[in-house]
């Protein structure tokens, strides 16, 4: 794993233990696990959305003679502002 031997891995674990303390390490590992689980869940949701086509029934398509009514500019919501 990344060319690290057992000695280097042990040194890294000791450094992490000294930096964060014994009480904080399980909290960090738990939040890291939750983050990975949420990432995987979102990836499978996106994959399912890509694979399953969005098929909506169409009652009737407008022909050339039909007028398509559009809402006025006043009906549109205000765009969200970033910061």
C-alpha positions as CSV (number, residue, x, y, z in Angstrom):
1,X,0.0,0.0,0.0
2,X,1.8,3.1,-1.3
3,X,5.2,1.4,-0.6
4,X,4.8,1.8,3.1
5,X,6.3,-0.9,5.3
6,X,5.0,-2.0,8.7
7,X,7.4,0.4,10.4
8,X,6.2,3.4,8.5
9,X,2.6,2.5,9.1
10,X,3.2,2.1,12.8
11,X,4.9,5.5,13.0
12,X,2.0,7.1,11.2
13,X,-0.5,5.5,13.6
14,X,1.5,6.7,16.6
15,X,1.6,10.2,15.1
16,X,-2.2,10.2,14.5
17,X,-2.7,9.0,18.1
18,X,-0.5,11.8,19.5
19,X,-2.2,14.5,17.3
20,X,-5.8,13.6,17.9
21,X,-5.9,11.6,21.2
22,X,-7.4,8.2,21.9
23,X,-10.9,9.6,22.5
24,X,-11.1,11.5,19.2
25,X,-10.0,8.8,16.8
26,X,-13.2,6.7,17.0
27,X,-15.3,9.8,16.3
28,X,-13.1,10.7,13.3
29,X,-13.3,7.1,12.0
30,X,-17.1,7.1,12.4
31,X,-17.6,10.3,10.5
32,X,-15.2,9.1,7.8
33,X,-17.2,5.9,7.5
34,X,-20.5,7.8,7.3
35,X,-19.0,10.1,4.6
36,X,-17.9,7.1,2.5
37,X,-21.3,5.4,2.9
38,X,-23.2,8.6,1.8
39,X,-20.8,8.9,-1.2
40,X,-21.5,5.4,-2.3
41,X,-25.3,5.8,-1.8
42,X,-25.2,8.9,-4.0
43,X,-23.1,7.2,-6.6
44,X,-25.6,4.3,-6.9
45,X,-28.5,6.8,-7.0
46,X,-26.9,8.6,-9.9
47,X,-26.1,5.4,-11.7
48,X,-29.7,4.2,-11.4
49,X,-30.9,7.6,-12.7
50,X,-28.5,7.3,-15.7
51,X,-29.5,3.7,-16.5
52,X,-33.3,4.2,-16.1
53,X,-34.7,6.4,-18.8
54,X,-37.2,9.1,-17.7
55,X,-40.3,8.1,-19.7
56,X,-43.3,10.4,-19.3
57,X,-46.5,9.9,-21.2
58,X,-47.3,12.6,-23.6
59,X,-51.1,13.2,-24.1
60,X,-50.8,15.3,-27.2
61,X,-48.0,17.1,-28.9
62,X,-48.9,20.6,-30.2
63,X,-49.3,20.9,-33.9
64,X,-48.2,23.8,-36.0
65,X,-51.7,25.5,-35.7
66,X,-51.8,25.2,-31.9
67,X,-50.7,28.2,-29.8
68,X,-48.4,27.4,-27.0
69,X,-49.1,29.8,-24.1
70,X,-46.2,31.0,-22.2
71,X,-46.2,32.6,-18.8
72,X,-45.3,36.2,-18.4
73,X,-41.9,37.2,-17.0
74,X,-43.7,38.2,-13.7
75,X,-44.6,34.5,-13.1
76,X,-41.0,33.4,-13.1
77,X,-39.3,33.0,-9.7
78,X,-36.4,35.3,-8.8
79,X,-33.1,33.6,-9.5
80,X,-31.1,32.6,-6.4
81,X,-28.1,34.8,-5.6
82,X,-24.8,33.3,-4.6
83,X,-23.4,35.1,-1.6
